[in-house]
Amino acid sequence: MNDDVTDPATEAFVAHRDLLFTVAYEMLGSAADAEDVLQEAWLRWAKVDLAQVRDQRAYLVRITTRQALNRLRTLQRRKEAYVGPWLPEPLLTAPDVAEDVELSENLSLALMFILETLSPTERAVFVLREVFDFGYDDIAAAIGKSPAAARQIAYRARRHVDARRPSTPVSPEETRAALDSFQSALVTGDLRGLLDVLAPDVVFVSDGGGLKLAALRPVVGADKVLSYMAGSLGKAGGTFTSEPTTVNGNPALILRLDDVIDGVLAFRVDNARVTGLYYVRNPEKLTRVESETLLTSR
């Protein structure tokens, strides 16, 4: 066998693999589940007659979406038994993801946390339309509905999401400035400084998955958030350090306890103040914060 000869189906799948992974991850919030979906999509793609495929990219996304929808419904049952809030798995990303403002906004833990409130079909339609700009004909084929139905679902999902996110997109630079102020106040123990950075109605969501201590429900209000964080740091009994990083295309902090990763803290910023804090402590979700994952909308 000549190793230089690539099977056309394999070549097409590899060419679009990063996109397919991004679609699956955006729908599922889990890298491991996204990888499983890609395996399932490949098995189906390998059986397709390529001569009958007009647009390989759209066809591959269609297969991936269908498998992700099946997996998403299974995940929903799993989440019902999950201990505390469920946050997406943070992924260390390359600088080019942060440079794509629209993609980085849609990949943010804050936005993906909102997507958890959509039904599986609404989430699939929102992701394909708003994140990857697919037409309604392609979306309809992916979800098994008419283009008119897909358009109605997209409208309903967009209205739901828009009601729960900042009306004006925030640039990575604005988020980084707020993060720097937050980190400086955290390192120096300047509680007054933290109150200046946090919005009065800030929401703190932590995910320990039952494996690490975390709040069982969101903590709301700057004073309560500060009190909870101070208490958590006090109970840790070690030395905390923080390191700026980029996860899901957005500025974040990796927090270490005695040089061991304790969690990833992501931010939502509105009007230069932190309105959302998302702290992933579940160790099963921290396997991709030290090596980059390739994400793309193309």
C-alpha positions in Angstrom: 0.0 0.0 0.0 1.3 3.5 -0.9 1.2 5.6 2.2 1.2 8.8 0.0 -2.2 7.9 -1.5 -5.0 9.3 0.7 -8.5 8.0 0.5 -10.8 10.8 -0.8 -13.3 10.3 2.1 -10.4 10.5 4.7 -8.9 13.5 3.0 -12.3 15.4 3.1 -12.9 14.4 6.7 -9.4 15.5 7.9 -9.7 18.8 6.0 -12.9 19.7 7.9 -12.1 18.0 11.2 -11.4 21.1 13.2 -14.7 22.6 12.1 -16.6 19.4 12.9 -15.0 19.2 16.4 -15.9 22.9 17.0 -19.5 22.3 16.0 -19.8 19.2 18.2 -18.1 20.9 21.1 -20.3 24.0 20.8 -23.3 21.8 21.0 -22.1 19.6 23.8 -19.7 21.6 25.9 -17.6 18.5 26.4 -14.4 17.7 24.4 -14.6 14.0 25.2 -18.2 13.8 23.9 -17.3 15.9 20.9 -14.5 13.4 20.0 -16.9 10.5 20.4 -19.3 12.3 18.0 -16.6 12.7 15.5 -15.8 9.0 15.6 -19.5 8.2 15.0 -19.6 10.8 12.2 -16.6 9.3 10.5 -18.1 5.8 10.5 -21.2 7.2 8.7 -19.1 9.4 6.3 -17.0 6.4 5.3 -20.1 4.7 3.9 -21.3 7.7 1.8 -21.1 7.7 -2.0 -19.0 10.9 -2.5 -20.2 11.1 -6.1 -23.7 12.0 -4.7 -22.4 14.7 -2.4 -22.7 18.2 -3.7 -21.2 20.1 -0.7 -18.8 17.9 1.4 -18.5 20.5 4.2 -22.3 20.9 4.6 -22.8 17.1 4.4 -20.2 16.5 7.1 -21.6 19.1 9.4 -25.1 17.6 8.9 -23.8 14.1 9.9 -22.0 15.6 12.9 -25.0 17.6 14.0 -27.3 14.6 14.0 -24.8 12.6 16.1 -24.3 15.5 18.4 -28.1 15.8 18.9 -28.3 12.2 19.9 -25.4 12.6 22.3 -26.9 15.9 23.7 -30.1 14.1 24.6 -28.1 11.5 26.5 -26.1 14.2 28.2 -29.2 15.9 29.4 -30.2 12.8 31.3 -26.7 12.6 32.8 -26.8 16.3 33.8 -30.0 15.7 35.8 -27.9 13.6 38.2 -25.0 16.0 38.2 -24.0 17.5 41.5 -24.4 21.3 41.4 -24.3 23.5 38.3 -22.9 22.0 35.0 -20.4 24.3 33.2 -18.8 23.6 29.8 -15.3 22.1 29.7 -12.7 24.9 29.2 -10.3 24.5 26.3 -7.0 26.3 26.0 -7.1 28.0 22.6 -4.6 29.7 20.3 -4.5 33.5 19.8 -6.2 33.3 16.4 -9.5 32.2 18.1 -9.4 35.3 20.3 -8.8 37.4 17.2 -12.1 36.2 15.7 -14.4 38.3 18.0 -17.6 36.7 16.9 -16.3 33.1 17.3 -14.7 33.9 20.7 -17.9 35.4 22.0 -19.9 32.4 21.0 -17.4 30.0 22.4 -17.2 31.8 25.8 -18.1 29.8 28.9 -20.7 32.6 29.6 -22.5 32.1 26.3 -22.2 28.3 26.4 -23.7 28.3 29.9 -26.7 30.2 28.5 -27.0 27.6 25.7 -27.6 25.0 28.4 -31.0 26.5 28.9 -32.1 25.7 25.3 -33.6 22.5 24.1 -31.3 20.2 22.1 -32.9 21.2 18.8 -32.9 24.9 19.7 -29.2 24.6 20.6 -28.3 22.9 17.4 -30.1 25.4 15.3 -28.6 28.4 17.2 -25.1 27.0 16.8 -25.4 26.3 13.1 -27.0 29.6 12.3 -25.4 32.1 14.7 -22.0 30.6 15.1 -21.3 29.0 11.8 -23.7 30.9 9.5 -25.3 28.0 7.8 -28.4 28.5 5.6 -31.8 27.3 6.7 -31.9 24.6 4.0 -28.7 23.0 5.4 -29.9 23.4 9.0 -33.3 21.8 8.2 -31.5 18.8 6.6 -29.3 18.5 9.7 -32.2 18.5 12.2 -34.8 16.7 10.1 -37.3 19.6 9.8 -38.5 22.0 7.2 -36.6 25.2 6.4 -39.6 27.2 7.7 -39.5 25.3 11.0 -35.8 25.8 11.3 -36.2 29.5 10.8 -38.8 29.6 13.6 -36.6 27.6 15.9 -33.7 29.9 15.2 -35.8 33.0 15.9 -37.0 31.5 19.2 -33.5 30.4 20.3 -31.9 33.8 19.4 -34.6 35.7 21.3 -34.0 33.5 24.4 -30.2 33.9 24.2 -30.3 37.6 23.5 -32.4 38.2 26.6 -29.7 36.6 28.8 -26.4 38.1 27.4 -25.0 41.6 27.2 -26.6 43.7 24.5 -23.3 45.0 23.4 -20.5 42.6 22.6 -17.4 43.0 24.8 -14.0 42.9 23.2 -11.2 40.6 24.6 -9.3 43.7 25.4 -12.1 45.0 27.7 -12.4 41.5 29.3 -8.6 41.4 29.8 -8.6 44.8 31.5 -11.3 43.7 33.9 -9.5 40.4 34.5 -6.2 42.2 35.2 -8.0 44.4 37.8 -9.7 41.4 39.3 -6.4 39.4 39.5 -4.5 42.3 41.0 -7.1 42.7 43.8 -7.3 39.0 44.4 -3.5 38.6 44.7 -3.2 41.6 47.1 -6.3 40.6 49.1 -7.8 44.0 48.3 -11.5 43.4 49.0 -12.3 47.0 48.2 -10.6 46.6 44.9 -12.6 43.5 44.1 -15.9 45.3 44.9 -14.9 48.0 42.5 -14.4 45.3 39.7 -17.5 43.3 40.4 -21.0 44.4 39.3 -23.5 44.7 42.2 -25.5 41.8 40.7 -22.5 39.6 39.7 -23.2 35.9 39.5 -20.7 33.3 40.6 -21.2 29.7 39.2 -18.8 26.9 40.3 -18.6 23.4 39.0 -17.0 20.7 41.1 -19.0 17.8 39.7 -19.2 16.3 43.2 -15.5 15.7 43.1 -14.4 19.0 44.5 -16.1 21.5 46.8 -18.3 24.0 44.9 -21.5 26.0 45.5 -24.5 23.8 44.7 -26.3 26.8 43.1 -25.2 30.1 41.7 -24.1 32.8 44.2 -25.6 36.2 43.4 -24.5 39.7 44.5 -21.0 41.2 45.0 -21.0 40.9 48.8 -22.1 37.3 48.8 -19.6 36.3 46.0 -16.8 37.9 47.9 -17.8 36.1 51.1 -18.0 32.8 49.4 -14.7 33.2 47.6 -13.0 34.3 50.9 -14.4 31.3 52.7 -13.4 28.9 50.0 -9.8 30.2 49.9 -9.6 30.0 53.6 -10.7 26.4 53.7 -8.2 25.4 51.0 -5.3 25.6 53.5 -2.6 26.2 50.9 -1.1 28.8 48.7 -3.2 30.0 45.8 -1.6 31.5 42.7 -3.3 32.8 39.5 -2.0 32.7 35.9 -3.7 34.6 33.0 -4.6 32.3 30.1 -7.0 32.1 27.1 -9.7 29.5 27.2 -12.4 29.2 24.5 -10.9 32.3 22.9 -11.4 34.5 25.9 -9.2 35.8 28.8 -9.4 33.6 31.9 -7.3 32.6 35.0 -5.8 29.3 35.9 -5.9 29.0 39.7 -3.3 26.8 41.3 -3.2 25.5 44.9 0.4 24.7 45.9 1.3 24.6 42.2 -1.4 22.1 41.3 -4.2 23.3 39.1 -7.3 23.8 41.2 -9.6 25.2 38.5 -10.2 27.7 35.6 -12.0 30.9 36.3 -13.7 32.5 33.2 -15.4 35.9 33.2 -18.3 37.7 31.7 -17.9 41.5 31.5 -20.4 44.2 30.8 -19.7 48.0 31.0 -16.2 47.3 32.3 -17.3 45.3 35.3 -17.5 41.6 35.9 -21.1 40.4 35.8 -20.3 36.7 35.7 -17.7 34.4 37.2 -17.5 30.8 36.0 -15.2 28.5 38.0 -14.6 25.0 36.7 -13.0 22.8 39.4 -14.2 19.4 38.3 -10.8 17.7 37.6 -12.4 15.6 34.8 -13.0 18.9 32.9 -9.4 20.3 33.3 -7.5 18.0 31.0 -7.4 20.5 28.1 -6.1 23.6 29.8 -2.4 23.1 29.3 -2.3 22.2 25.6 -4.1 24.0 22.8 -7.2 22.8 21.1 -7.8 23.9 17.5 -11.2 25.5 17.1 -12.5 27.2 13.9 -15.8 28.5 12.3 -14.6 27.7 8.8 
